[in-house]
Amino acid sequence: MEGWRDGDAAEILATVTEDCAITESHGLTYHGKDQVVRWVETWFGAAGALLAWEIRSLEATHEATSVVRFRDEKIVSIREYATTALIYDWEGVWR
């Protein structure tokens, strides 16, 4: 997480496998370290910033979540999910 907070592409790359896959919630997928480093550098170059990344559990308790899989203590995949519609309490009718 420190690499994301510090804007350090090398530190981020040290945490992923050569064959990693990162899938954004809107479907865009980055395959392998070469694409991941280009994505990270482009994101930071566009003033992207990580404000918080709280690891709680495997429960999806908020409007967006990341499912992260590891192999040999490195990230092999990240799959992002996000709620894209208004959240409401069901009262017998779907909106």
Order of alpha helices (4+ residues) and beta strands (2+ residues): alpha-alpha-beta-beta-alpha-beta-beta
